[in-house]
Amino acid sequence: MRLLVEVGNDLLLVYFVVLNSCYLALIGLAFVEFGRAQRRRTFSGTDELFRNPLTPAVSLLVPAHNEGPVIVPAVRALTALRFPRFQVVVIDDGSTDDTFERLRAGFDLVEVPYVVPDDVPHHGEVRSVHVARDSPDTLLVVRKRNGGKADALNVGVNLARHELVCMVDADSILDHDALLAVVKPFAEDPLRVVAAGGVVGIVNGCRVSAGRVVDVRMPRQWVVRIQIVEYLRAFLTGRTGWSRLGGLIVISGAFGLFRRDVLVRVGGMALDTVGEDAEVVVRLHRRLREADADYRIVFLPEPISWSQSPSTLRVLGRQRRRWHRGLAEVLQTHRVMIGNPRYGRIGLIALPYYLLFELIAPFVELLALILLPLGLLIGAVNVQFAWRFVLAAYGYGIVVSLAALILEELSFHRYRRWRDITWGFLAAVAENLGYRLLLAPAQVYGVWLAWRGREAVWGTNLRTDFEEPTGR
């Protein structure tokens, strides 16, 4: 028993050292990519893209379920984006609140006859299609029977009339030029780029005016402050690093752009997973590599989509349970790719990483909470080892989170108040001293749900009006 506990603690120590070293390596790759982004920013070319008649047109797909408090300001902000040719397609997926009524009143919607193509499969029956009376070519609103987010997105893909489709959450706000920036890779490399993602920021605490984030601030709630640091480490620097490595497997559903023809070719969004945003990217890699296609899937640190984040541990736990369930389903569906050299860096590096250091991580966190105290109790480990363990698992993690925060501030300087930066530093410490352990049970339960194969539904949204003053 004593030997088993001793070996277990040694393995856990190695695990945390390797995990945090991987995070640090991704931050290093992100540092290189941020430097390139800063140099490109001087010659961004967004004005040329805006004026160029050959700039590819975009259909913005907005799945919505019970999004009444935010839907009208969100759609107004989307219709006001700086972009030459685009349409907004809102898919009301069986909302039981006043989502559609607010849209109808806010945009003077009128019902029109419409035949929905079946380019990609969907289950929920389309009940009616509506357009804005004053701008029928810009805004299309679809009412359908509830079928889930992926089902709603597939209806949107079927109705999209442009060559690029951008998936945007209903509670998201895009920066004014975000669409121009994320379209740029498609304009520069139209034959190879099939998908692109952008940064997702947390809007809680920020000042919003006329559908735009005008002042970036730290929120009051500690649970949201910690999420901001987590987003910087895992989403901004992490995904930028994976993109630099050629191993990007997640484009957030809050802001992702795809070539419509390629999306149709692979069958659209999967209807049997809650992790449809990651699954479709992995499926793109799989199908295109099996076809020996020359392609690129990229992540850009410049474009910003702002989304509301859970402000209570209960809602956050439900979100992370869903995310981890989605990851488990993706890895199960595409398990043939894991460790398979046929799929290049995706099969040999990215997917094994997500299996070992994302999916299994909460199990390891909980195991460490048991084994280390047990080892001290029975004398299998000494106090010196315990301190080394804490430094490797949590001290090293604090260094990684601080490095991500510092890199973001040096590169983009979005938080301009020293007070906000100080809160960020304290949140980086708090993330590694209890926050992850609080979320671990929900994540483990998500894996259990994936293994059980239980049917997934839309979560309950706790939204606030974008125009409310959410900052200090």
C-alpha positions as CSV (number, residue, x, y, z in Angstrom):
1,M,0.0,0.0,0.0
2,R,2.7,2.4,1.0
3,L,4.8,1.7,-2.1
4,L,1.7,2.1,-4.3
5,V,0.9,5.6,-2.8
6,E,4.6,6.6,-3.1
7,V,4.7,5.7,-6.8
8,G,1.3,7.3,-7.4
9,N,2.6,10.6,-6.0
10,D,5.7,10.4,-8.1
11,L,3.7,9.9,-11.2
12,L,1.3,12.8,-10.3
13,L,4.3,15.1,-9.8
14,V,5.7,14.2,-13.2
15,Y,2.2,14.7,-14.7
16,F,1.8,18.2,-13.4
17,V,5.3,19.2,-14.4
18,V,4.7,18.0,-18.0
19,L,1.2,19.6,-18.1
20,N,2.5,23.0,-17.0
21,S,5.5,22.7,-19.3
22,C,3.1,22.1,-22.2
23,Y,1.2,25.2,-21.3
24,L,4.4,27.2,-21.1
25,A,5.5,25.9,-24.5
26,L,2.2,27.0,-26.1
27,I,2.7,30.4,-24.5
28,G,6.1,30.5,-26.1
29,L,4.6,29.7,-29.5
30,A,1.9,32.3,-29.0
31,F,4.6,34.9,-28.2
32,V,6.1,34.3,-31.7
33,E,2.7,34.5,-33.3
34,F,1.8,37.7,-31.4
35,G,4.9,39.3,-32.7
36,R,3.9,38.5,-36.2
37,A,0.4,39.8,-35.5
38,Q,1.8,43.1,-34.2
39,R,3.8,43.5,-37.4
40,R,0.8,42.7,-39.6
41,R,-1.4,45.2,-37.6
42,T,0.5,48.1,-39.1
43,F,-0.4,46.9,-42.6
44,S,-3.7,45.2,-41.7
45,G,-5.3,45.8,-45.1
46,T,-8.8,46.0,-43.6
47,D,-9.6,49.2,-45.6
48,E,-8.6,47.5,-48.8
49,L,-10.7,44.4,-47.9
50,F,-13.7,46.6,-47.2
51,R,-13.4,48.4,-50.6
52,N,-12.5,45.3,-52.6
53,P,-15.5,43.9,-54.6
54,L,-13.8,40.5,-54.6
55,T,-13.8,40.2,-50.8
56,P,-15.8,37.0,-50.0
57,A,-19.3,37.6,-48.6
58,V,-20.3,36.2,-45.3
59,S,-23.5,34.7,-43.8
60,L,-23.6,35.2,-40.0
61,L,-25.4,32.3,-38.3
62,V,-26.9,33.1,-34.8
63,P,-28.5,30.1,-33.1
64,A,-30.8,31.3,-30.3
65,H,-32.8,29.6,-27.6
66,N,-34.4,31.7,-24.9
67,E,-32.1,34.7,-25.5
68,G,-34.7,37.4,-25.0
69,P,-32.7,39.8,-22.9
70,V,-29.8,40.0,-25.3
71,I,-31.1,39.1,-28.8
72,V,-32.1,42.5,-30.1
73,P,-28.9,44.4,-29.1
74,A,-26.8,41.5,-30.3
75,V,-28.4,41.4,-33.8
76,R,-28.3,45.2,-34.1
77,A,-24.6,45.1,-33.4
78,L,-24.1,42.4,-36.0
79,T,-26.0,44.3,-38.7
80,A,-23.8,47.3,-38.0
81,L,-20.5,45.5,-38.6
82,R,-18.1,47.1,-41.0
83,F,-18.1,44.6,-43.9
84,P,-19.0,45.0,-47.5
85,R,-21.5,42.1,-48.1
86,F,-23.1,40.0,-45.5
87,Q,-26.4,38.6,-44.1
88,V,-27.4,37.8,-40.6
89,V,-29.4,34.5,-40.2
90,V,-31.0,34.1,-36.7
91,I,-32.3,30.6,-36.0
92,D,-34.8,30.6,-33.1
93,D,-34.6,27.1,-31.9
94,G,-37.9,26.6,-30.2
95,S,-37.5,29.4,-27.6
96,T,-40.1,29.4,-24.9
97,D,-39.5,33.0,-23.9
98,D,-40.1,36.2,-25.9
99,T,-37.0,35.9,-28.1
100,F,-39.0,35.9,-31.4
101,E,-41.4,38.6,-30.2
102,R,-38.5,40.9,-29.4
103,L,-37.0,40.3,-32.8
104,R,-40.3,40.9,-34.6
105,A,-40.9,44.2,-32.7
106,G,-37.3,45.3,-33.0
107,F,-36.8,44.7,-36.7
108,D,-40.4,44.8,-38.1
109,L,-40.2,41.2,-39.3
110,V,-42.6,39.9,-42.0
111,E,-43.1,36.3,-42.8
112,V,-42.1,35.1,-46.3
113,P,-42.5,31.8,-48.2
114,Y,-39.2,30.0,-48.2
115,V,-38.0,26.5,-49.2
116,V,-35.2,25.3,-46.9
117,P,-32.6,23.3,-48.8
118,D,-31.3,20.0,-47.4
119,D,-27.6,20.5,-48.1
120,V,-26.8,19.3,-44.5
121,P,-29.1,17.3,-42.3
122,H,-31.4,18.8,-39.6
123,H,-34.2,17.3,-37.4
124,G,-36.1,20.3,-36.1
125,E,-39.0,21.3,-38.4
126,V,-38.8,24.8,-39.8
127,R,-42.0,26.5,-38.9
128,S,-41.6,29.9,-40.6
129,V,-39.1,32.3,-42.2
130,H,-39.1,36.0,-41.7
131,V,-37.2,39.0,-43.0
132,A,-36.8,42.6,-41.9
133,R,-39.2,44.8,-43.8
134,D,-36.6,47.5,-44.3
135,S,-33.6,45.3,-45.0
136,P,-34.8,41.9,-46.3
137,D,-31.4,41.0,-47.8
138,T,-29.6,41.7,-44.5
139,L,-31.6,39.9,-41.8
140,L,-33.3,36.5,-42.0
141,V,-35.1,35.0,-38.9
142,V,-36.0,31.3,-38.9
143,R,-38.4,29.8,-36.4
144,K,-38.0,26.0,-35.9
145,R,-38.9,23.2,-33.6
146,N,-36.3,22.7,-30.8
147,G,-33.5,20.5,-31.9
148,G,-30.4,21.8,-30.2
149,K,-27.6,24.2,-31.2
150,A,-26.0,22.0,-33.9
151,D,-29.4,21.4,-35.5
152,A,-30.1,25.2,-35.5
153,L,-26.7,25.8,-37.1
154,N,-27.3,23.3,-39.8
155,V,-30.6,25.0,-40.7
156,G,-28.5,28.2,-40.9
157,V,-26.0,26.6,-43.2
158,N,-28.8,25.4,-45.5
159,L,-30.2,29.0,-45.6
160,A,-26.9,30.8,-46.0
161,R,-26.5,32.3,-49.4
162,H,-22.8,33.4,-49.2
163,E,-19.6,31.4,-49.6
164,L,-18.4,31.9,-46.0
165,V,-20.5,31.2,-42.9
166,C,-19.6,32.7,-39.5
167,M,-21.1,31.1,-36.4
168,V,-21.8,33.6,-33.6
169,D,-23.4,33.0,-30.2
170,A,-26.5,35.0,-29.5
171,D,-24.9,36.6,-26.5
172,S,-21.8,37.7,-28.4
173,I,-20.6,41.1,-29.4
174,L,-18.1,41.4,-32.3
175,D,-15.5,44.2,-32.5
176,H,-16.4,46.6,-35.4
177,D,-13.7,45.3,-37.8
178,A,-13.6,41.7,-36.4
179,L,-15.2,40.2,-39.5
180,L,-12.8,42.0,-41.8
181,A,-9.9,40.7,-39.9
182,V,-11.0,37.0,-39.7
183,V,-11.9,37.0,-43.4
184,K,-8.5,38.2,-44.4
185,P,-6.9,34.7,-44.4
186,F,-9.6,33.5,-46.8
187,A,-9.0,36.4,-49.1
188,E,-5.2,35.9,-49.0
189,D,-5.3,32.1,-49.4
190,P,-8.7,31.2,-50.8
191,L,-7.9,27.7,-51.9
192,R,-6.3,26.4,-48.7
193,V,-7.9,28.2,-45.7
194,V,-11.1,26.3,-44.8
195,A,-11.8,27.6,-41.3
196,A,-10.6,30.4,-39.0
197,G,-11.3,31.3,-35.4
198,G,-10.9,34.4,-33.3
199,V,-10.3,35.4,-29.7
200,V,-13.3,35.3,-27.4
201,G,-13.2,37.8,-24.5
202,I,-15.5,38.0,-21.5
203,V,-17.8,41.0,-21.6
204,N,-18.8,40.9,-17.9
205,G,-17.7,44.1,-16.2
206,C,-17.0,45.9,-19.5
207,R,-18.9,49.0,-20.5
208,V,-21.0,48.5,-23.6
209,S,-22.6,51.2,-25.7
210,A,-24.6,50.9,-28.9
211,G,-23.6,47.3,-29.2
212,R,-19.9,47.8,-28.9
213,V,-17.5,47.2,-26.0
214,V,-16.1,50.7,-25.4
215,D,-14.2,50.1,-22.1
216,V,-12.6,46.8,-21.1
217,R,-12.7,46.3,-17.3
218,M,-12.4,43.5,-14.8
219,P,-15.7,42.4,-13.3
220,R,-16.6,42.5,-9.6
221,Q,-17.1,38.7,-9.3
222,W,-14.0,36.7,-8.5
223,V,-15.4,33.7,-10.4
224,V,-15.5,35.8,-13.6
225,R,-12.1,37.3,-12.9
226,I,-10.6,33.9,-12.7
227,Q,-12.3,32.9,-15.9
228,I,-10.7,35.8,-17.7
229,V,-7.2,34.6,-16.8
230,E,-8.3,31.1,-17.7
231,Y,-9.5,32.3,-21.1
232,L,-6.2,34.1,-21.7
233,R,-4.2,31.0,-20.9
234,A,-6.3,28.4,-22.6
235,F,-8.0,30.2,-25.4
236,L,-5.8,33.2,-26.4
237,T,-2.3,31.9,-25.9
238,G,-3.2,28.2,-26.0
239,R,-5.1,28.2,-29.3
240,T,-2.7,30.7,-30.8
241,G,0.1,28.3,-29.9
242,W,-1.7,25.3,-31.4
243,S,-2.4,27.3,-34.6
244,R,1.3,28.1,-34.9
245,L,2.0,24.4,-34.4
246,G,-0.6,23.3,-37.0
247,G,-2.6,21.5,-34.4
248,L,-5.7,23.6,-33.8
249,I,-8.7,21.4,-33.1
250,V,-11.1,23.9,-31.5
251,I,-12.7,27.0,-33.0
252,S,-15.1,28.5,-30.5
253,G,-18.8,28.4,-31.4
254,A,-18.9,32.0,-30.2
255,F,-16.9,33.2,-33.2
256,G,-15.8,30.8,-36.0
257,L,-15.7,31.3,-39.8
258,F,-15.9,28.4,-42.3
259,R,-16.0,27.8,-46.0
260,R,-19.6,26.8,-46.7
261,D,-18.8,24.3,-49.5
262,V,-16.3,22.4,-47.3
263,L,-18.7,22.4,-44.4
264,V,-21.4,21.0,-46.6
265,R,-19.0,18.4,-48.0
266,V,-18.3,17.0,-44.5
267,G,-22.0,16.9,-43.5
268,G,-22.4,20.1,-41.4
269,M,-22.5,20.1,-37.7
270,A,-22.8,16.8,-35.8
271,L,-26.2,16.4,-34.2
272,D,-25.2,13.8,-31.6
273,T,-22.7,15.7,-29.5
274,V,-22.7,18.8,-27.2
275,G,-19.2,19.7,-28.4
276,E,-20.2,20.5,-32.0
277,D,-17.6,23.3,-32.4
278,A,-14.7,21.1,-31.6
279,E,-16.1,18.0,-33.4
280,V,-16.6,19.8,-36.7
281,V,-13.0,21.0,-36.7
282,V,-11.6,17.6,-35.9
283,R,-13.9,16.1,-38.6
284,L,-12.5,18.7,-41.1
285,H,-9.0,17.6,-40.3
286,R,-9.9,13.9,-40.6
287,R,-11.8,14.2,-43.9
288,L,-9.3,16.6,-45.6
289,R,-6.3,14.5,-44.5
290,E,-7.9,11.3,-45.7
291,A,-8.4,13.1,-49.1
292,D,-4.8,14.3,-49.0
293,A,-6.0,17.9,-49.4
294,D,-3.7,20.9,-48.9
295,Y,-5.6,23.0,-46.4
296,R,-5.2,25.3,-43.4
297,I,-7.2,25.9,-40.2
298,V,-6.1,29.1,-38.5
299,F,-6.6,31.1,-35.3
300,L,-6.1,34.8,-35.2
301,P,-5.4,36.7,-31.9
302,E,-6.6,40.1,-33.3
303,P,-10.4,39.6,-33.9
304,I,-12.4,39.8,-30.7
305,S,-15.8,38.4,-29.9
306,W,-17.1,39.3,-26.5
307,S,-19.5,36.8,-24.6
308,Q,-21.2,36.8,-21.3
309,S,-19.6,34.4,-18.9
310,P,-21.2,32.5,-15.9
311,S,-21.1,34.6,-12.8
312,T,-21.9,31.8,-10.3
313,L,-20.2,28.6,-9.6
314,R,-23.4,26.6,-10.2
315,V,-23.8,27.9,-13.8
316,L,-20.1,27.7,-14.4
317,G,-20.2,24.0,-13.3
318,R,-22.9,23.3,-15.8
319,Q,-20.9,24.9,-18.5
320,R,-17.7,23.0,-17.8
321,R,-19.7,19.8,-17.4
322,R,-21.0,20.4,-20.9
323,W,-17.6,21.3,-22.3
324,H,-15.9,18.2,-20.9
325,R,-18.7,16.0,-22.1
326,G,-18.2,17.4,-25.5
327,L,-14.5,16.8,-25.4
328,A,-15.0,13.2,-24.4
329,E,-17.5,12.7,-27.2
330,V,-15.2,14.1,-29.8
331,L,-12.3,11.9,-28.6
332,Q,-14.5,8.9,-28.6
333,T,-15.9,9.6,-32.1
334,H,-12.5,10.2,-33.6
335,R,-10.5,7.8,-31.5
336,V,-9.0,6.2,-34.7
337,M,-7.0,9.4,-35.2
338,I,-5.3,9.4,-31.8
339,G,-1.7,8.5,-32.2
340,N,-2.2,7.7,-35.9
341,P,0.6,9.2,-38.1
342,R,-1.8,9.4,-41.1
343,Y,-3.3,12.5,-39.4
344,G,0.0,14.3,-38.9
345,R,0.3,16.7,-36.0
346,I,-3.4,16.4,-35.2
347,G,-3.1,12.6,-34.6
348,L,0.3,12.5,-33.1
349,I,0.4,15.6,-30.9
350,A,-2.9,17.5,-30.6
351,L,-5.4,14.7,-29.9
352,P,-3.1,12.8,-27.5
353,Y,-2.5,16.1,-25.6
354,Y,-6.2,16.7,-25.3
355,L,-6.7,13.2,-24.1
356,L,-3.9,13.2,-21.5
357,F,-3.9,16.8,-20.3
358,E,-7.4,18.1,-20.8
359,L,-9.8,15.1,-20.6
360,I,-8.0,13.3,-17.8
361,A,-6.8,16.4,-15.9
362,P,-9.8,16.7,-13.5
363,F,-9.4,13.0,-12.6
364,V,-5.8,13.7,-11.8
365,E,-6.6,16.8,-9.7
366,L,-9.0,14.8,-7.6
367,L,-6.6,11.9,-7.3
368,A,-3.9,14.2,-6.1
369,L,-6.2,15.6,-3.5
370,I,-6.5,12.1,-2.1
371,L,-3.0,10.6,-2.6
372,L,-0.8,13.5,-1.3
373,P,-2.5,13.8,2.1
374,L,-2.7,10.0,2.3
375,G,1.0,9.7,1.5
376,L,1.8,12.2,4.3
377,L,-0.5,10.3,6.7
378,I,1.1,6.9,6.2
379,G,4.7,8.2,5.7
380,A,4.9,7.3,2.0
381,V,6.0,10.9,1.2
382,N,7.8,13.5,3.4
383,V,7.2,17.2,3.8
384,Q,9.9,18.1,1.4
385,F,8.3,16.0,-1.3
386,A,4.9,17.6,-0.5
387,W,6.3,21.1,-1.0
388,R,7.9,20.1,-4.3
389,F,4.5,18.6,-5.3
390,V,2.7,21.8,-4.4
391,L,5.2,23.9,-6.3
392,A,5.0,21.8,-9.4
393,A,1.3,21.4,-9.5
394,Y,0.2,24.8,-8.3
395,G,3.2,27.2,-8.1
396,Y,4.2,26.3,-11.6
397,G,0.6,26.7,-12.7
398,I,0.6,30.2,-11.2
399,V,3.7,31.1,-13.2
400,V,2.0,29.8,-16.4
401,S,-1.2,31.9,-15.8
402,L,0.9,35.0,-15.0
403,A,2.9,34.5,-18.1
404,A,-0.2,34.4,-20.2
405,L,-1.6,37.5,-18.5
406,I,1.7,39.4,-19.0
407,L,2.0,38.3,-22.6
408,E,-1.6,39.5,-23.4
409,E,-1.0,42.9,-21.7
410,L,2.4,43.4,-23.5
411,S,0.9,42.5,-26.9
412,F,-2.6,44.0,-26.8
413,H,-3.0,46.0,-23.6
414,R,-6.7,45.6,-23.4
415,Y,-6.9,46.2,-19.6
416,R,-5.7,49.8,-19.2
417,R,-6.1,50.3,-15.5
418,W,-3.5,49.1,-13.0
419,R,-6.3,48.1,-10.7
420,D,-7.7,45.7,-13.3
421,I,-4.2,44.2,-14.0
422,T,-3.7,43.7,-10.2
423,W,-7.0,41.9,-10.0
424,G,-5.9,39.8,-12.9
425,F,-2.6,38.8,-11.1
426,L,-4.6,37.9,-8.0
427,A,-7.0,35.8,-10.1
428,A,-4.1,34.0,-11.7
429,V,-3.1,32.9,-8.2
430,A,-6.7,32.0,-7.2
431,E,-7.1,29.9,-10.3
432,N,-4.5,27.5,-9.1
433,L,-5.5,27.4,-5.5
434,G,-8.8,25.8,-5.4
435,Y,-10.7,27.0,-8.5
436,R,-9.7,24.0,-10.6
437,L,-10.6,21.6,-7.8
438,L,-14.1,23.2,-7.5
439,L,-14.8,22.5,-11.2
440,A,-13.2,19.0,-11.3
441,P,-16.3,17.1,-10.1
442,A,-18.5,18.7,-12.7
443,Q,-16.0,17.9,-15.4
444,V,-15.8,14.3,-14.3
445,Y,-19.6,14.1,-14.3
446,G,-19.5,15.4,-17.9
447,V,-17.2,12.5,-18.9
448,W,-19.7,10.1,-17.2
449,L,-22.6,11.6,-19.2
450,A,-20.6,11.1,-22.4
451,W,-19.9,7.5,-21.5
452,R,-23.6,6.9,-20.7
453,G,-24.6,8.5,-24.0
454,R,-27.5,10.6,-22.5
455,E,-29.3,13.0,-24.8
456,A,-28.1,16.6,-24.6
457,V,-30.3,19.7,-24.5
458,W,-29.7,23.5,-24.5
459,G,-28.6,24.8,-21.1
460,T,-30.5,27.4,-19.2
461,N,-29.2,30.9,-20.1
462,L,-28.9,33.5,-17.4
463,R,-28.4,36.6,-19.5
464,T,-28.4,40.3,-18.7
465,D,-29.0,43.2,-21.1
466,F,-25.8,44.2,-22.9
467,E,-26.6,47.9,-22.2
468,E,-26.7,47.4,-18.4
469,P,-23.7,49.0,-16.7
470,T,-21.8,45.9,-15.7
471,G,-18.5,47.5,-14.6
472,R,-17.5,49.3,-11.5
